[in-house]
Amino acid sequence: TVQYAIIDAAASGDNTIVAADGTNKIRVLSWVLVASGTVTVRWESGAGGTALSGQMNLVANTGVSSGYNPHGHFQTAAATLLNLELSAGVSVDGHITYVVAV
């Protein structure tokens, strides 16, 4: 079942986007990010965990999006939260579409 979550991150460092789901993985099908200021962002499996994307540099009022991939762009390790790491305390907002995978 496809699920949706908002992104409302602003803390420097770790920002939980989707909490861990038992023994399952979180597979991201699409995402959109918009930053209110200059910040570097990176998707991670777990807080301070394994990088799922490269670092993306955003400046004020710019964004980046993935488009939809039915197979997923990336996924967390089993029983691990989906984290968005920010290089600074800048508001980063958006949304994701994801599924819980075995």
Steps between C-alpha positions, in 0.01 A plus 500: 500500500637839400540742790572872521686723745571869527851631542530778756865495607702784651755354741867488412594131480243222520131542416275192510266500199345153543533299822636145489238235421561179697713270286417666168682742268381841382524526119470856365316529167512880462596809698506880481715737710498882515741697721446843653876567516838358403534141623641164396260205531548122483264204540617237750399158628483572874597807699863575419481182297589366159474753214219424253577798277785734436504840664280750317575872530196726515484879522215722621165424340628221277409137493562161353273207422542142391206423277309174548673160487269201563803289597629762746792740499647360822397318817605480862641194669246278676345650815677833436353851481529726195715802586562832327833647609536879480831687514341798678185600687311606188135422427468226236147398404334272251348153478579137423316201361616164634411137565592266781699212353588161644 
